[in-house]
């Protein structure tokens, strides 16, 4: 998360207002598995089609659109 926050701040040129809480939220995953080898062995035709920067750009655009709607009211 810290790396994603830093990346978003670089992409937007703005500091995010956030704080760290050292407590899992209800529904949070206990661990993440980043190795896709087993998944890809079961689904050999599956491929990653969008990179992290593309996904973050979509999130940023969505947030900007929502903010524009709120301020236009």
N, C-alpha and C positions, 0 to 999 in steps of 0.2 A: 504494500500500500504506500509506503513512504516513497518508493521509486515512482509509482504512478502519480502521486501528488506532485513530486518534483517535475515530472515530465509535463503534466498539465499546466503547472505554473510557467514553465518555459514556453509551451505552445500558446498560452493566452497572454503572456506578459504581465500576469497579475498574481499576487500572492493569494492563496486560498486561506480562508478562516477555518482552522481545524484544531483539534486537540486530541491527544492520544489517551485512550482509556484501556488500562491493562485488565480487561474483563471481557470474556466472550459474550456476545449478544445471543439471545435466544434464536436458534436456527443456524448459527454460524457453524461452519465446518471445523472439525478438530484439526484436520490436516489436509493438505493438497498434494496431489500426485501430478508432477509435471512431465513425467516420462510417458509419452503417448504410444510407446511400442506395443504394449499388449492390446490397446484399443485398435490400433492400426492393423494388428495381426487378425483381429476379428472382423474388421471393416476395411479391407485393403484398397477399396476405391475411394475412401474418404480422404480428403485433403484439406489443409488449412487454406482458406480462400481470402482471409482479410487479416492484415497485420495489426499490431497493437496501436500504432499511430493512427491508422484509419478508424479503428473503433473509438479511440479517444476523441478524434476530430468529430465523429458523429455525436458523441455525448456532449461535447462542447457546443456544437451547432444546435442541438436540441435544447440545451439549457438557455442559450442565447435567444432562441425562438420563444421559449416559454416566458423569459424575462421581458421580451418585447411585447408579448400579449398582455402581460400584467401591467406594464407601464403605459400601454395604449388605452387602458380602461379609464 
